[in-house]
Amino acid sequence: MDIKAKNNEKLEKLLFLELSKEKVQLIFDKEVINECYFPLKYSELTSKVSEGDPLEELPVSLFIEGMFYLLGLDPDFKYAMLYKEILSKMNSSISYIKFLISKEVEEKSEGEALILIKGLLQVEKTMDNYKKAFLLSDALRLLNNDYEEEELMIIEEAEKLDSFPEPYFYKAMVLKDKDDYAGAYYALNEYMVKGGEKTSELLVLKNMLQEQRDYSSGKELAYTNPKEALKLLLPLLDTIASNAILYFYIGVAYRVIENYEKAIYYLDESVFIDNELVEVVNELGINYACLGEYATAVSYLRKAFESTKSVEICTNLIMCYIDMKDIEKAKVHLALAKKLSPKDEVVLEIEKMLG
């Protein structure tokens, strides 16, 4: 069950006590037109009733907790605005709920504490309250990724405050853990621009995020914008030179711009680091075929095909055999390709070509 479903379940378990407009005026010093409903946590209510307290003598603290708790679960609730008005005018309500939040944290009930602090933020949107909410939500997210959405919602609200860098730091942490390195880099940069402390650890993290951002973008661009991809990927050889996949994508980019010799150089470097990457072996075969060295291309493509039984590699092999004028082997491999994927467009085109 995700956090939203759990919160809805908790919302359904709240009890609502109807108070007349006279009672509302008496208890909360708030004038209302009609009777209103006020939330109470079931566990707290049953505890008081079991102690012998009559319902009409329930302490105001139970209503304070109930209202903050409901606001944390559903800020759009029918009586939410009324609750906010009441709580903002009660001098003791803020200090009391902060005490309860600390108590929940001490008792290792961080999820309950987060609900209360989200309610508190509906009444008092201060940087200090947001910082506590960040600490809670981030700790919970690291234990249970279902809290990611909760943390991002708090961050989004906090970004509306002026001169407040902290939300961007936590946003960077969330995005980094989602492997969104470009987003994380931007958020961390915003944190620093808005006055966040530039510690040596954060500068190292920023450099790492920039490298990961360039790496991810470079891989995506290798086939579609190879020159831009090379601008991003080649500088990374200074810091992550042991990454076989980095060399592979550099090789792909050079092949796309038809610099096959350089492509083969970087692909050979990739094989030297990791000789079990089938995609690298296939790419070497393609480059040698582009150079007209079909026998060498076939040796690589056969090795890749034996490992993967990929119809794409099989069709590459067929084209090499056709270029070598070895029609017999081309037809043998065409039969294999038809078994693997009889409706593949390339397979059908080759079949027409071979008659």
Secondary structure, 3 states (H helix, E strand, C coil): CCHHHHHHHHHHCCEEEEECHHHHHHHHCCCCCCCEEEEECHHHHHHHHHCCCCHHHCCHHHHHHHHHHHHHHCCCCCCHHHHHHHHHHCHHHHHHHHHHHHHHHHCCCHHHHHHHHHHHHHHCCCHHHHHHHHHHHHHHHHHCHHHHHHHHHHHHHHCCCCCCCHHHHHHHHHHHHCCCHHHHHHHHHHHHHCCCCCCHHHHHHHHHHHHHHHHHHHHHHCCCCHHHHHHHHHHHHHCCCCCHHHHHHHHHHHHHCCCHHHHHHHHHHHHHHCCCCHHHHHHHHHHHHHCCCHHHHHHHHHHHHHHHCCHHHHHHHHHHHHHCCCHHHHHHHHHHHHHHCCCCHHHHHHHHHHC
